[in-house]
Amino acid sequence: MAAVHRISIISGTRPEILKLAPVYAALAKRPEIFAPTWIATGQHSSLADQAFADFGVKPDMTVELKDVPAGVSAQVGATVAALAPALATSDPELVIVQGDTSSALAGALAAAARGVPVAHVEAGLRSFDFDHPNPEESIRVIIARLAQLHFAPTENAAANLRAEGFADRRIHVTGNTVVDALMSVLPTLPAWPETLEPPQAGKRLVLVTTHRRESWGDQIEGIARAVASISDAVPDAEIILPVHPNPVVRDPLATVLGTHPRVRLTPPLAYGDFVSVLRRSSLVLTDSGGVQEEAATLGVPTLVMRKVTERTEALDAGVAKLVGTDRDDIEALAIHLLTHEDDRQVMAQGGNPFGDGKAGERIASLLAREVGALRVVRSGETEGPDGAKDGTGRRSAS
């Protein structure tokens, strides 16, 4: 009988959890092949707990991070150290990380230090600007160099990896697992979340999310003032803005919008509740990567409040537009789309470029084929992305 492959999934933030839940579910459905272990880093403890509950997952281990100074470097270093004993306990043949967070980087580094191959879900996204987003763009590039398997969500992402010299046989286009997560909750959702007061009759919904580090400060305040102006200019629009708990985000939003009659500031929404609001929305304004993907899947026109985006597929499809962070630009385009229905409908019909909801199953099938062929190194000798040893104990560059 073939050995069951021990695989550890490492996550810290809510987006990682919802994008890894379909992979975990697909692995767990094959107990004759896989024994998955989920290790949580506790990076966003309350939001992460909510996400685990949303998908009926209980992490097998949660590492303890105490008194970690602020900053990505300190967070990554502390998480790598905390993950070492967790990986010693789970003793995986492969570690899976997702995306571009500090917890994903720490998971990949901890695995590499132990000589364990890394699989990167949502690999190959690139903005080609290390300042936007920062530090996410740097983290993506580093994880790519640590990974042996690259699960790219789109052909564009795969092309980015090939251009960087990664071997084609290690790159697999799977679709984005966020589409799997979205499709898994849609059939059971109520027409409107029980936790929210329904919109007034005849009102159109506009959903806004903002939290990115590069938008902190004056830009967050500018976004808030743009939202107020949009509401004033389009009186039949009701705006819902789930507020990130970070006070750097929360406080300026509350100051500018807290008493506005047609802007609802809410706590972070459970995933199903968020999707219920999203699918009822006429327009989305966001700086979130995942929301760009979810809105495109549901055909909701989206204005991306960033200078660049690594999800260019939505722009190419026409379902999203890159509006930047300037207050006047955000106001002008949002008001135009809310007052010119033909133009809004053109965007709504752009289509979904991010997948068909079967990415998790594809990843599980690929892992069933690939895990046994990956060489687990414990002596300091490493493999490059093409599987070739460089003979020096260092990872090869191709």
BALOBA-1460 file (C-alpha; in Angstrom, 3 decimals):
// residues 398
<rec num="1" residu="m" x="0.000" y="0.000" z="0.000"/>
<rec num="2" residu="a" x="1.301" y="3.454" z="-0.912"/>
<rec num="3" residu="a" x="2.297" y="5.741" z="1.952"/>
<rec num="4" residu="v" x="-0.078" y="8.528" z="2.995"/>
<rec num="5" residu="h" x="1.524" y="11.909" z="2.341"/>
<rec num="6" residu="r" x="1.828" y="14.264" z="5.314"/>
<rec num="7" residu="i" x="1.067" y="17.821" z="4.214"/>
<rec num="8" residu="s" x="1.042" y="20.906" z="6.425"/>
<rec num="9" residu="i" x="-0.965" y="24.006" z="5.485"/>
<rec num="10" residu="i" x="0.222" y="27.236" z="7.125"/>
<rec num="11" residu="s" x="-1.948" y="30.364" z="7.338"/>
<rec num="12" residu="g" x="-2.241" y="33.550" z="9.343"/>
<rec num="13" residu="t" x="-4.811" y="35.926" z="7.847"/>
<rec num="14" residu="r" x="-8.456" y="35.587" z="6.929"/>
<rec num="15" residu="p" x="-7.853" y="35.775" z="3.143"/>
<rec num="16" residu="e" x="-5.331" y="32.943" z="3.393"/>
<rec num="17" residu="i" x="-7.824" y="30.785" z="5.248"/>
<rec num="18" residu="l" x="-10.662" y="31.248" z="2.778"/>
<rec num="19" residu="k" x="-8.329" y="30.610" z="-0.174"/>
<rec num="20" residu="l" x="-6.751" y="27.529" z="1.441"/>
<rec num="21" residu="a" x="-10.005" y="26.017" z="2.729"/>
<rec num="22" residu="p" x="-10.862" y="24.509" z="-0.709"/>
<rec num="23" residu="v" x="-7.397" y="22.937" z="-0.873"/>
<rec num="24" residu="y" x="-7.735" y="21.498" z="2.619"/>
<rec num="25" residu="a" x="-11.193" y="20.126" z="1.801"/>
<rec num="26" residu="a" x="-9.914" y="18.465" z="-1.374"/>
<rec num="27" residu="l" x="-6.994" y="16.873" z="0.479"/>
<rec num="28" residu="a" x="-9.189" y="15.718" z="3.367"/>
<rec num="29" residu="k" x="-11.512" y="13.951" z="0.896"/>
<rec num="30" residu="r" x="-8.597" y="11.640" z="-0.014"/>
<rec num="31" residu="p" x="-7.491" y="10.120" z="3.300"/>
<rec num="32" residu="e" x="-5.949" y="7.196" z="1.459"/>
<rec num="33" residu="i" x="-3.475" y="9.641" z="-0.132"/>
<rec num="34" residu="f" x="-3.143" y="12.640" z="2.200"/>
<rec num="35" residu="a" x="-2.949" y="13.413" z="5.901"/>
<rec num="36" residu="p" x="-3.314" y="17.229" z="5.991"/>
<rec num="37" residu="t" x="-2.440" y="19.281" z="9.072"/>
<rec num="38" residu="w" x="-3.430" y="22.930" z="9.381"/>
<rec num="39" residu="i" x="-1.081" y="25.189" z="11.343"/>
<rec num="40" residu="a" x="-2.382" y="28.665" z="12.211"/>
<rec num="41" residu="t" x="0.051" y="31.449" z="13.055"/>
<rec num="42" residu="g" x="-2.496" y="33.561" z="14.899"/>
<rec num="43" residu="q" x="-1.621" y="36.664" z="12.881"/>
<rec num="44" residu="h" x="-5.210" y="37.949" z="12.739"/>
<rec num="45" residu="s" x="-6.647" y="35.974" z="15.641"/>
<rec num="46" residu="s" x="-10.258" y="37.204" z="15.772"/>
<rec num="47" residu="l" x="-10.683" y="37.543" z="12.002"/>
<rec num="48" residu="a" x="-8.947" y="34.190" z="11.484"/>
<rec num="49" residu="d" x="-11.240" y="32.485" z="13.995"/>
<rec num="50" residu="q" x="-14.216" y="33.878" z="12.100"/>
<rec num="51" residu="a" x="-12.857" y="32.551" z="8.800"/>
<rec num="52" residu="f" x="-12.166" y="29.097" z="10.207"/>
<rec num="53" residu="a" x="-15.739" y="28.997" z="11.509"/>
<rec num="54" residu="d" x="-17.089" y="30.128" z="8.133"/>
<rec num="55" residu="f" x="-15.571" y="27.064" z="6.458"/>
<rec num="56" residu="g" x="-16.013" y="24.560" z="9.259"/>
<rec num="57" residu="v" x="-12.280" y="24.100" z="9.794"/>
<rec num="58" residu="k" x="-10.458" y="23.776" z="13.092"/>
<rec num="59" residu="p" x="-6.687" y="24.238" z="12.912"/>
<rec num="60" residu="d" x="-4.684" y="21.319" z="14.249"/>
<rec num="61" residu="m" x="-2.092" y="23.648" z="15.795"/>
<rec num="62" residu="t" x="-1.897" y="27.350" z="16.568"/>
<rec num="63" residu="v" x="1.547" y="28.758" z="17.287"/>
<rec num="64" residu="e" x="2.051" y="31.240" z="20.112"/>
<rec num="65" residu="l" x="3.333" y="34.700" z="19.225"/>
<rec num="66" residu="k" x="3.833" y="36.908" z="22.258"/>
<rec num="67" residu="d" x="5.119" y="40.464" z="22.559"/>
<rec num="68" residu="v" x="6.232" y="40.722" z="18.934"/>
<rec num="69" residu="p" x="7.330" y="44.268" z="18.020"/>
<rec num="70" residu="a" x="5.475" y="46.007" z="15.209"/>
<rec num="71" residu="g" x="6.805" y="45.568" z="11.695"/>
<rec num="72" residu="v" x="6.958" y="42.899" z="9.040"/>
<rec num="73" residu="s" x="10.535" y="41.844" z="9.810"/>
<rec num="74" residu="a" x="9.802" y="41.206" z="13.476"/>
<rec num="75" residu="q" x="6.576" y="39.414" z="12.600"/>
<rec num="76" residu="v" x="8.263" y="37.122" z="10.095"/>
<rec num="77" residu="g" x="11.200" y="36.345" z="12.388"/>
<rec num="78" residu="a" x="8.986" y="35.522" z="15.357"/>
<rec num="79" residu="t" x="6.686" y="33.382" z="13.227"/>
<rec num="80" residu="v" x="9.552" y="31.390" z="11.698"/>
<rec num="81" residu="a" x="10.862" y="30.632" z="15.185"/>
<rec num="82" residu="a" x="7.406" y="29.644" z="16.449"/>
<rec num="83" residu="l" x="6.761" y="27.398" z="13.448"/>
<rec num="84" residu="a" x="9.935" y="25.344" z="13.925"/>
<rec num="85" residu="p" x="8.562" y="23.129" z="16.731"/>
<rec num="86" residu="a" x="5.162" y="22.898" z="15.004"/>
<rec num="87" residu="l" x="6.803" y="21.527" z="11.863"/>
<rec num="88" residu="a" x="8.919" y="19.188" z="13.945"/>
<rec num="89" residu="t" x="5.673" y="17.794" z="15.380"/>
<rec num="90" residu="s" x="3.763" y="17.545" z="12.103"/>
<rec num="91" residu="d" x="6.881" y="16.356" z="10.187"/>
<rec num="92" residu="p" x="5.397" y="17.150" z="6.754"/>
<rec num="93" residu="e" x="6.604" y="15.989" z="3.376"/>
<rec num="94" residu="l" x="5.301" y="19.246" z="1.921"/>
<rec num="95" residu="v" x="4.236" y="22.658" z="3.240"/>
<rec num="96" residu="i" x="1.540" y="24.695" z="1.487"/>
<rec num="97" residu="v" x="1.400" y="28.484" z="1.778"/>
<rec num="98" residu="q" x="-0.841" y="30.969" z="0.009"/>
<rec num="99" residu="g" x="-0.393" y="34.447" z="-1.354"/>
<rec num="100" residu="d" x="1.875" y="37.217" z="-0.140"/>
<rec num="101" residu="t" x="1.502" y="37.748" z="3.606"/>
<rec num="102" residu="s" x="4.155" y="37.719" z="6.314"/>
<rec num="103" residu="s" x="2.719" y="34.428" z="7.571"/>
<rec num="104" residu="a" x="3.069" y="32.887" z="4.101"/>
<rec num="105" residu="l" x="6.683" y="34.023" z="3.922"/>
<rec num="106" residu="a" x="7.379" y="32.727" z="7.426"/>
<rec num="107" residu="g" x="5.825" y="29.380" z="6.541"/>
<rec num="108" residu="a" x="7.944" y="29.055" z="3.428"/>
<rec num="109" residu="l" x="11.115" y="30.046" z="5.295"/>
<rec num="110" residu="a" x="10.415" y="27.640" z="8.155"/>
<rec num="111" residu="a" x="9.815" y="24.813" z="5.681"/>
<rec num="112" residu="a" x="12.969" y="25.625" z="3.734"/>
<rec num="113" residu="a" x="15.009" y="25.690" z="6.951"/>
<rec num="114" residu="r" x="13.778" y="22.187" z="7.705"/>
<rec num="115" residu="g" x="14.461" y="21.012" z="4.154"/>
<rec num="116" residu="v" x="10.776" y="20.531" z="3.330"/>
<rec num="117" residu="p" x="9.456" y="21.336" z="-0.176"/>
<rec num="118" residu="v" x="7.039" y="24.250" z="-0.476"/>
<rec num="119" residu="a" x="3.931" y="24.551" z="-2.655"/>
<rec num="120" residu="h" x="2.743" y="28.108" z="-3.302"/>
<rec num="121" residu="v" x="-0.979" y="28.640" z="-3.922"/>
<rec num="122" residu="e" x="-1.772" y="31.792" z="-5.938"/>
<rec num="123" residu="a" x="1.767" y="31.914" z="-7.298"/>
<rec num="124" residu="g" x="3.041" y="34.275" z="-9.971"/>
<rec num="125" residu="l" x="1.045" y="37.432" z="-9.229"/>
<rec num="126" residu="r" x="3.165" y="40.470" z="-9.996"/>
<rec num="127" residu="s" x="2.617" y="44.232" z="-9.938"/>
<rec num="128" residu="f" x="6.255" y="44.795" z="-11.000"/>
<rec num="129" residu="d" x="6.473" y="47.589" z="-8.430"/>
<rec num="130" residu="f" x="8.056" y="46.749" z="-5.073"/>
<rec num="131" residu="d" x="6.427" y="49.813" z="-3.496"/>
<rec num="132" residu="h" x="2.876" y="48.930" z="-4.605"/>
<rec num="133" residu="p" x="1.935" y="46.825" z="-2.822"/>
<rec num="134" residu="n" x="4.639" y="46.881" z="-0.178"/>
<rec num="135" residu="p" x="5.764" y="44.442" z="1.216"/>
<rec num="136" residu="e" x="3.520" y="42.010" z="-0.664"/>
<rec num="137" residu="e" x="5.330" y="42.258" z="-3.994"/>
<rec num="138" residu="s" x="8.663" y="41.471" z="-2.338"/>
<rec num="139" residu="i" x="7.130" y="38.582" z="-0.428"/>
<rec num="140" residu="r" x="5.713" y="37.005" z="-3.609"/>
<rec num="141" residu="v" x="9.092" y="37.086" z="-5.286"/>
<rec num="142" residu="i" x="10.859" y="35.568" z="-2.271"/>
<rec num="143" residu="i" x="8.315" y="32.770" z="-1.838"/>
<rec num="144" residu="a" x="8.681" y="31.903" z="-5.511"/>
<rec num="145" residu="r" x="12.396" y="31.288" z="-4.930"/>
<rec num="146" residu="l" x="11.595" y="29.025" z="-1.985"/>
<rec num="147" residu="a" x="8.855" y="26.993" z="-3.697"/>
<rec num="148" residu="q" x="9.150" y="23.764" z="-5.654"/>
<rec num="149" residu="l" x="5.535" y="23.798" z="-6.845"/>
<rec num="150" residu="h" x="3.834" y="26.925" z="-8.168"/>
<rec num="151" residu="f" x="0.032" y="26.808" z="-8.380"/>
<rec num="152" residu="a" x="-0.688" y="29.804" z="-10.607"/>
<rec num="153" residu="p" x="-4.296" y="31.046" z="-10.706"/>
<rec num="154" residu="t" x="-4.154" y="32.228" z="-14.332"/>
<rec num="155" residu="e" x="-2.089" y="31.932" z="-17.484"/>
<rec num="156" residu="n" x="-0.810" y="35.470" z="-16.886"/>
<rec num="157" residu="a" x="0.563" y="34.463" z="-13.502"/>
<rec num="158" residu="a" x="2.181" y="31.358" z="-14.996"/>
<rec num="159" residu="a" x="3.790" y="33.478" z="-17.716"/>
<rec num="160" residu="n" x="5.282" y="35.738" z="-15.039"/>
<rec num="161" residu="l" x="6.929" y="32.732" z="-13.400"/>
<rec num="162" residu="r" x="8.282" y="31.401" z="-16.683"/>
<rec num="163" residu="a" x="9.723" y="34.834" z="-17.460"/>
<rec num="164" residu="e" x="11.578" y="34.680" z="-14.139"/>
<rec num="165" residu="g" x="13.185" y="31.391" z="-15.152"/>
<rec num="166" residu="f" x="11.131" y="28.849" z="-13.255"/>
<rec num="167" residu="a" x="10.835" y="25.445" z="-14.880"/>
<rec num="168" residu="d" x="7.560" y="24.929" z="-16.699"/>
<rec num="169" residu="r" x="7.074" y="21.472" z="-15.204"/>
<rec num="170" residu="r" x="6.854" y="23.010" z="-11.721"/>
<rec num="171" residu="i" x="4.186" y="25.565" z="-12.766"/>
<rec num="172" residu="h" x="0.525" y="24.528" z="-12.873"/>
<rec num="173" residu="v" x="-2.416" y="26.758" z="-13.818"/>
<rec num="174" residu="t" x="-5.243" y="25.811" z="-11.479"/>
<rec num="175" residu="g" x="-7.638" y="28.757" z="-11.336"/>
<rec num="176" residu="n" x="-7.987" y="30.810" z="-8.174"/>
<rec num="177" residu="t" x="-9.215" y="28.996" z="-5.082"/>
<rec num="178" residu="v" x="-11.218" y="32.068" z="-4.056"/>
<rec num="179" residu="v" x="-13.708" y="31.109" z="-6.777"/>
<rec num="180" residu="d" x="-14.059" y="27.687" z="-5.127"/>
<rec num="181" residu="a" x="-14.684" y="29.327" z="-1.760"/>
<rec num="182" residu="l" x="-17.222" y="31.719" z="-3.221"/>
<rec num="183" residu="m" x="-19.125" y="29.014" z="-5.081"/>
<rec num="184" residu="s" x="-19.173" y="26.786" z="-2.011"/>
<rec num="185" residu="v" x="-21.107" y="29.339" z="0.047"/>
<rec num="186" residu="l" x="-23.442" y="30.762" z="-2.608"/>
<rec num="187" residu="p" x="-26.073" y="27.974" z="-2.572"/>
<rec num="188" residu="t" x="-26.700" y="28.317" z="1.159"/>
<rec num="189" residu="l" x="-26.770" y="32.092" z="1.486"/>
<rec num="190" residu="p" x="-29.948" y="33.941" z="2.440"/>
<rec num="191" residu="a" x="-31.107" y="36.806" z="0.273"/>
<rec num="192" residu="w" x="-29.679" y="39.209" z="2.844"/>
<rec num="193" residu="p" x="-27.570" y="38.679" z="5.989"/>
<rec num="194" residu="e" x="-29.530" y="38.333" z="9.188"/>
<rec num="195" residu="t" x="-26.853" y="40.361" z="10.956"/>
<rec num="196" residu="l" x="-27.463" y="43.490" z="8.851"/>
<rec num="197" residu="e" x="-30.465" y="45.731" z="8.478"/>
<rec num="198" residu="p" x="-31.672" y="45.373" z="4.872"/>
<rec num="199" residu="p" x="-31.199" y="48.263" z="2.453"/>
<rec num="200" residu="q" x="-34.034" y="50.707" z="2.048"/>
<rec num="201" residu="a" x="-36.486" y="49.995" z="-0.761"/>
<rec num="202" residu="g" x="-35.341" y="51.410" z="-4.072"/>
<rec num="203" residu="k" x="-31.754" y="51.965" z="-2.920"/>
<rec num="204" residu="r" x="-28.770" y="50.692" z="-4.885"/>
<rec num="205" residu="l" x="-25.892" y="49.241" z="-2.918"/>
<rec num="206" residu="v" x="-22.281" y="50.326" z="-3.222"/>
<rec num="207" residu="l" x="-19.744" y="48.201" z="-1.337"/>
<rec num="208" residu="v" x="-16.448" y="49.773" z="-0.246"/>
<rec num="209" residu="t" x="-13.411" y="48.088" z="1.302"/>
<rec num="210" residu="t" x="-10.076" y="49.704" z="2.084"/>
<rec num="211" residu="h" x="-7.212" y="48.639" z="4.309"/>
<rec num="212" residu="r" x="-3.927" y="48.463" z="2.370"/>
<rec num="213" residu="r" x="-0.764" y="49.708" z="4.035"/>
<rec num="214" residu="e" x="0.174" y="51.969" z="1.112"/>
<rec num="215" residu="s" x="-3.162" y="53.766" z="1.507"/>
<rec num="216" residu="w" x="-2.681" y="54.609" z="5.195"/>
<rec num="217" residu="g" x="-2.686" y="58.258" z="6.185"/>
<rec num="218" residu="d" x="-3.878" y="60.966" z="3.819"/>
<rec num="219" residu="q" x="-5.072" y="58.482" z="1.197"/>
<rec num="220" residu="i" x="-7.442" y="56.697" z="3.599"/>
<rec num="221" residu="e" x="-8.911" y="60.061" z="4.540"/>
<rec num="222" residu="g" x="-9.189" y="60.984" z="0.850"/>
<rec num="223" residu="i" x="-10.991" y="57.726" z="0.117"/>
<rec num="224" residu="a" x="-13.398" y="58.430" z="2.973"/>
<rec num="225" residu="r" x="-14.136" y="61.918" z="1.634"/>
<rec num="226" residu="a" x="-14.640" y="60.491" z="-1.850"/>
<rec num="227" residu="v" x="-17.176" y="58.028" z="-0.432"/>
<rec num="228" residu="a" x="-19.053" y="60.873" z="1.252"/>
<rec num="229" residu="s" x="-19.120" y="62.868" z="-1.988"/>
<rec num="230" residu="i" x="-20.353" y="59.870" z="-3.970"/>
<rec num="231" residu="s" x="-23.202" y="59.389" z="-1.524"/>
<rec num="232" residu="d" x="-24.120" y="63.077" z="-1.683"/>
<rec num="233" residu="a" x="-24.106" y="63.045" z="-5.505"/>
<rec num="234" residu="v" x="-26.104" y="59.816" z="-5.872"/>
<rec num="235" residu="p" x="-28.891" y="59.966" z="-3.260"/>
<rec num="236" residu="d" x="-30.391" y="56.595" z="-4.256"/>
<rec num="237" residu="a" x="-27.093" y="54.850" z="-3.414"/>
<rec num="238" residu="e" x="-26.603" y="53.236" z="-0.010"/>
<rec num="239" residu="i" x="-22.951" y="52.606" z="0.799"/>
<rec num="240" residu="i" x="-21.781" y="49.755" z="3.038"/>
<rec num="241" residu="l" x="-18.203" y="49.847" z="4.295"/>
<rec num="242" residu="p" x="-16.985" y="46.983" z="6.517"/>
<rec num="243" residu="v" x="-14.214" y="48.570" z="8.586"/>
<rec num="244" residu="h" x="-10.893" y="46.849" z="9.196"/>
<rec num="245" residu="p" x="-10.157" y="46.805" z="12.967"/>
<rec num="246" residu="n" x="-6.709" y="48.409" z="12.604"/>
<rec num="247" residu="p" x="-7.086" y="51.897" z="14.145"/>
<rec num="248" residu="v" x="-4.941" y="53.391" z="11.376"/>
<rec num="249" residu="v" x="-7.807" y="52.456" z="9.037"/>
<rec num="250" residu="r" x="-10.753" y="52.599" z="11.405"/>
<rec num="251" residu="d" x="-10.255" y="56.052" z="12.934"/>
<rec num="252" residu="p" x="-10.170" y="58.243" z="9.788"/>
<rec num="253" residu="l" x="-13.111" y="56.361" z="8.304"/>
<rec num="254" residu="a" x="-15.125" y="56.873" z="11.475"/>
<rec num="255" residu="t" x="-14.175" y="60.570" z="11.662"/>
<rec num="256" residu="v" x="-15.274" y="61.365" z="8.108"/>
<rec num="257" residu="l" x="-18.150" y="58.908" z="7.616"/>
<rec num="258" residu="g" x="-19.377" y="57.979" z="11.074"/>
<rec num="259" residu="t" x="-22.441" y="60.265" z="10.973"/>
<rec num="260" residu="h" x="-23.181" y="60.214" z="7.246"/>
<rec num="261" residu="p" x="-26.838" y="59.232" z="6.754"/>
<rec num="262" residu="r" x="-26.330" y="56.981" z="3.717"/>
<rec num="263" residu="v" x="-23.002" y="55.372" z="4.601"/>
<rec num="264" residu="r" x="-23.066" y="52.344" z="6.858"/>
<rec num="265" residu="l" x="-19.842" y="51.504" z="8.655"/>
<rec num="266" residu="t" x="-19.978" y="47.911" z="9.873"/>
<rec num="267" residu="p" x="-17.587" y="45.601" z="11.695"/>
<rec num="268" residu="p" x="-15.814" y="43.026" z="9.496"/>
<rec num="269" residu="l" x="-18.444" y="40.714" z="8.017"/>
<rec num="270" residu="a" x="-18.444" y="36.938" z="8.148"/>
<rec num="271" residu="y" x="-17.587" y="35.580" z="4.722"/>
<rec num="272" residu="g" x="-21.107" y="34.494" z="3.814"/>
<rec num="273" residu="d" x="-22.525" y="37.842" z="4.903"/>
<rec num="274" residu="f" x="-19.901" y="39.678" z="2.867"/>
<rec num="275" residu="v" x="-20.729" y="37.654" z="-0.241"/>
<rec num="276" residu="s" x="-24.449" y="38.323" z="0.260"/>
<rec num="277" residu="v" x="-23.781" y="42.065" z="0.250"/>
<rec num="278" residu="l" x="-21.341" y="41.829" z="-2.649"/>
<rec num="279" residu="r" x="-23.725" y="40.016" z="-4.966"/>
<rec num="280" residu="r" x="-26.455" y="42.617" z="-4.299"/>
<rec num="281" residu="s" x="-24.107" y="45.532" z="-5.036"/>
<rec num="282" residu="s" x="-24.239" y="47.697" z="-8.127"/>
<rec num="283" residu="l" x="-20.624" y="48.809" z="-7.728"/>
<rec num="284" residu="v" x="-17.587" y="47.934" z="-5.627"/>
<rec num="285" residu="l" x="-14.754" y="50.259" z="-4.626"/>
<rec num="286" residu="t" x="-11.818" y="48.329" z="-3.167"/>
<rec num="287" residu="d" x="-8.082" y="48.106" z="-2.663"/>
<rec num="288" residu="s" x="-8.320" y="44.394" z="-1.792"/>
<rec num="289" residu="g" x="-6.944" y="41.737" z="-4.118"/>
<rec num="290" residu="g" x="-9.459" y="39.076" z="-3.118"/>
<rec num="291" residu="v" x="-12.444" y="41.381" z="-3.548"/>
<rec num="292" residu="q" x="-11.324" y="42.100" z="-7.113"/>
<rec num="293" residu="e" x="-11.527" y="38.360" z="-7.792"/>
<rec num="294" residu="e" x="-14.811" y="37.809" z="-5.976"/>
<rec num="295" residu="a" x="-16.524" y="40.755" z="-7.630"/>
<rec num="296" residu="a" x="-15.413" y="39.589" z="-11.079"/>
<rec num="297" residu="t" x="-16.797" y="36.125" z="-10.342"/>
<rec num="298" residu="l" x="-20.167" y="37.649" z="-9.475"/>
<rec num="299" residu="g" x="-20.118" y="40.172" z="-12.339"/>
<rec num="300" residu="v" x="-20.064" y="43.241" z="-10.098"/>
<rec num="301" residu="p" x="-18.278" y="46.263" z="-11.659"/>
<rec num="302" residu="t" x="-15.249" y="47.190" z="-9.584"/>
<rec num="303" residu="l" x="-13.112" y="50.290" z="-9.178"/>
<rec num="304" residu="v" x="-9.650" y="49.356" z="-7.894"/>
<rec num="305" residu="m" x="-8.382" y="52.100" z="-5.591"/>
<rec num="306" residu="r" x="-4.695" y="51.401" z="-6.113"/>
<rec num="307" residu="k" x="-1.922" y="52.706" z="-8.338"/>
<rec num="308" residu="v" x="-1.226" y="49.252" z="-9.775"/>
<rec num="309" residu="t" x="-2.857" y="45.840" z="-9.530"/>
<rec num="310" residu="e" x="-1.495" y="42.333" z="-9.903"/>
<rec num="311" residu="r" x="-4.981" y="41.159" z="-10.950"/>
<rec num="312" residu="t" x="-4.752" y="42.619" z="-14.450"/>
<rec num="313" residu="e" x="-7.041" y="39.904" z="-15.787"/>
<rec num="314" residu="a" x="-10.068" y="41.745" z="-14.363"/>
<rec num="315" residu="l" x="-8.967" y="44.937" z="-16.115"/>
<rec num="316" residu="d" x="-8.490" y="43.058" z="-19.392"/>
<rec num="317" residu="a" x="-11.934" y="41.480" z="-19.059"/>
<rec num="318" residu="g" x="-13.464" y="44.930" z="-18.497"/>
<rec num="319" residu="v" x="-15.170" y="44.060" z="-15.205"/>
<rec num="320" residu="a" x="-12.735" y="46.268" z="-13.251"/>
<rec num="321" residu="k" x="-11.072" y="49.641" z="-13.763"/>
<rec num="322" residu="l" x="-7.923" y="50.922" z="-12.082"/>
<rec num="323" residu="v" x="-8.950" y="54.278" z="-10.617"/>
<rec num="324" residu="g" x="-5.978" y="55.027" z="-8.361"/>
<rec num="325" residu="t" x="-6.093" y="56.718" z="-4.962"/>
<rec num="326" residu="d" x="-6.812" y="60.318" z="-5.912"/>
<rec num="327" residu="r" x="-10.040" y="61.506" z="-4.335"/>
<rec num="328" residu="d" x="-11.249" y="63.409" z="-7.399"/>
<rec num="329" residu="d" x="-10.631" y="60.450" z="-9.723"/>
<rec num="330" residu="i" x="-12.501" y="58.045" z="-7.439"/>
<rec num="331" residu="e" x="-15.455" y="60.397" z="-7.128"/>
<rec num="332" residu="a" x="-15.663" y="61.134" z="-10.842"/>
<rec num="333" residu="l" x="-15.612" y="57.547" z="-12.086"/>
<rec num="334" residu="a" x="-17.885" y="56.146" z="-9.381"/>
<rec num="335" residu="i" x="-20.477" y="58.878" z="-9.929"/>
<rec num="336" residu="h" x="-20.271" y="58.375" z="-13.688"/>
<rec num="337" residu="l" x="-20.964" y="54.649" z="-13.439"/>
<rec num="338" residu="l" x="-23.800" y="55.162" z="-10.965"/>
<rec num="339" residu="t" x="-25.443" y="57.725" z="-13.242"/>
<rec num="340" residu="h" x="-24.725" y="56.058" z="-16.619"/>
<rec num="341" residu="e" x="-26.280" y="52.607" z="-16.430"/>
<rec num="342" residu="d" x="-25.232" y="51.570" z="-19.931"/>
<rec num="343" residu="d" x="-21.564" y="52.007" z="-19.053"/>
<rec num="344" residu="r" x="-22.019" y="50.158" z="-15.768"/>
<rec num="345" residu="q" x="-23.715" y="47.272" z="-17.578"/>
<rec num="346" residu="v" x="-20.837" y="46.982" z="-20.045"/>
<rec num="347" residu="m" x="-18.509" y="46.376" z="-17.098"/>
<rec num="348" residu="a" x="-20.919" y="43.946" z="-15.465"/>
<rec num="349" residu="q" x="-20.846" y="41.758" z="-18.569"/>
<rec num="350" residu="g" x="-17.041" y="41.555" z="-18.679"/>
<rec num="351" residu="g" x="-16.913" y="37.994" z="-17.372"/>
<rec num="352" residu="n" x="-14.870" y="36.124" z="-14.773"/>
<rec num="353" residu="p" x="-11.227" y="35.435" z="-15.687"/>
<rec num="354" residu="f" x="-10.241" y="33.781" z="-12.403"/>
<rec num="355" residu="g" x="-11.456" y="30.208" z="-12.627"/>
<rec num="356" residu="d" x="-14.310" y="27.734" z="-12.553"/>
<rec num="357" residu="g" x="-14.447" y="26.745" z="-8.892"/>
<rec num="358" residu="k" x="-12.386" y="23.555" z="-9.248"/>
<rec num="359" residu="a" x="-8.951" y="24.863" z="-8.298"/>
<rec num="360" residu="g" x="-8.799" y="23.001" z="-4.980"/>
<rec num="361" residu="e" x="-9.521" y="19.680" z="-6.658"/>
<rec num="362" residu="r" x="-6.914" y="20.371" z="-9.332"/>
<rec num="363" residu="i" x="-4.317" y="21.159" z="-6.690"/>
<rec num="364" residu="a" x="-5.106" y="17.949" z="-4.806"/>
<rec num="365" residu="s" x="-4.811" y="15.903" z="-7.999"/>
<rec num="366" residu="l" x="-1.499" y="17.542" z="-8.859"/>
<rec num="367" residu="l" x="-0.175" y="16.934" z="-5.357"/>
<rec num="368" residu="a" x="-1.166" y="13.272" z="-5.534"/>
<rec num="369" residu="r" x="1.097" y="13.018" z="-8.555"/>
<rec num="370" residu="e" x="3.890" y="15.352" z="-7.485"/>
<rec num="371" residu="v" x="4.500" y="14.996" z="-3.739"/>
<rec num="372" residu="g" x="6.202" y="11.615" z="-3.933"/>
<rec num="373" residu="a" x="8.556" y="12.890" z="-6.632"/>
<rec num="374" residu="l" x="9.702" y="15.922" z="-4.646"/>
<rec num="375" residu="r" x="12.942" y="15.327" z="-2.851"/>
<rec num="376" residu="v" x="12.790" y="16.049" z="0.888"/>
<rec num="377" residu="v" x="16.185" y="17.422" z="1.888"/>
<rec num="378" residu="r" x="17.383" y="17.323" z="5.485"/>
<rec num="379" residu="s" x="21.141" y="17.584" z="5.106"/>
<rec num="380" residu="g" x="21.523" y="21.166" z="3.880"/>
<rec num="381" residu="e" x="21.526" y="20.243" z="0.186"/>
<rec num="382" residu="t" x="18.760" y="21.982" z="-1.747"/>
<rec num="383" residu="e" x="16.940" y="21.835" z="-5.034"/>
<rec num="384" residu="g" x="16.204" y="24.686" z="-7.400"/>
<rec num="385" residu="p" x="12.766" y="25.315" z="-8.906"/>
<rec num="386" residu="d" x="13.602" y="22.899" z="-11.745"/>
<rec num="387" residu="g" x="14.483" y="20.135" z="-9.278"/>
<rec num="388" residu="a" x="18.204" y="20.219" z="-10.021"/>
<rec num="389" residu="k" x="20.749" y="20.351" z="-7.196"/>
<rec num="390" residu="d" x="23.267" y="23.139" z="-7.506"/>
<rec num="391" residu="g" x="25.927" y="21.190" z="-5.598"/>
<rec num="392" residu="t" x="26.690" y="24.056" z="-3.204"/>
<rec num="393" residu="g" x="23.910" y="23.745" z="-0.648"/>
<rec num="394" residu="r" x="22.284" y="26.829" z="-2.185"/>
<rec num="395" residu="r" x="19.118" y="27.033" z="-4.232"/>
<rec num="396" residu="s" x="19.741" y="27.322" z="-7.945"/>
<rec num="397" residu="a" x="18.451" y="30.441" z="-9.680"/>
<rec num="398" residu="s" x="16.316" y="28.826" z="-12.349"/>
